[in-house]
Amino acid sequence: MLACVPVVVLVLSALMQDDSTERKGGVLSDYPNAAPAFEQAMGRPAGSRDELARCPDTGVRAAFVRDCTAGMKALFEQPVDDLFSLEGGEAAVRARQQAPDELATPFDLKRQIWAMELRTILTAAAPLAQVDEWQAEHVALGEALAAYIALGPDAPDFVFEGGAATANLEELGRIFAWFDGRMRDPAWRAGMILTFDDGPYRPTLVESPGPCTPAESRPVGSLFTLRTCQGDAEQPKTRLQAVREDGSVAWTCDLPRVPARASFNGNVEEEGPWGWVVPLSFGERVTLYLDADARPSFYFVSW
């Protein structure tokens, strides 16, 4: 088993605790093999694709990943305009990504959907890290995982074989390490977020900020307190400042795309080993992501 490998521990913990409601939806008819297999194995209908990904039956999870792979291949064959009815299609999306403050992800529009599904796929495969003796069903799940990853941009090759438990666990460890590296890349991390909000945008770091009159504050673990500044006529409407326990300022940033002063909309949540998520609102949703060093990385704005 791989639980002794540090990166695997971090990735597994983050994946298995990920209960984002944004990933729980899905039309079960999109999974023609996994949904019936779930009903047969569990004796009841599956409630969501998240339930398929977390099913204790390895065969169900393998069928789910294969269904997702087949669905992605079918999606890749469809014209972008037919899928999303976007005026100008993919060219319009790319044109919007040329804005100076916009963080361009490494995905075209179709592979953006592939990336959004990647965490769910890895969640389905995560229990393989606890398997000491790989049977045919475990190899089948590993092969399904490798096939899904192969659809992505510049994806490395991963190979799983029968009767090779040690080699298979090492290969699984390579996948988790690959995913961990992608999550530490802001462009990849942003591209894997399932959202219809505008963005991702880069926050503007303020090198020599004036005084910040705090409007609200939230702790970011034990690292510092994050404050929203009341601002004035010379400041952007939304400014955040991170203040350490000794009163020193860790950083100050503006969110220029937020059209009104935002306030906190919940607590700051840790996203595994990859950073923090800061929920804000100005009547519409704003989500700021901090990196692993708890510095501003990118944000989305609802519309």
Helices and strands as residue ranges (DSSP letters): H 6-17, G 21-23, G 28-30, H 34-42, H 49-53, H 58-76, H 80-84, H 89-96, H 109-125, G 126-130, H 136-149, H 165-183, H 186-191, E 198-201, E 204-205, E 214-220, E 224-229, E 239-243, E 249-254, E 263-264, E 269-270, G 272-274, E 276-281, E 285-290, E 296-301
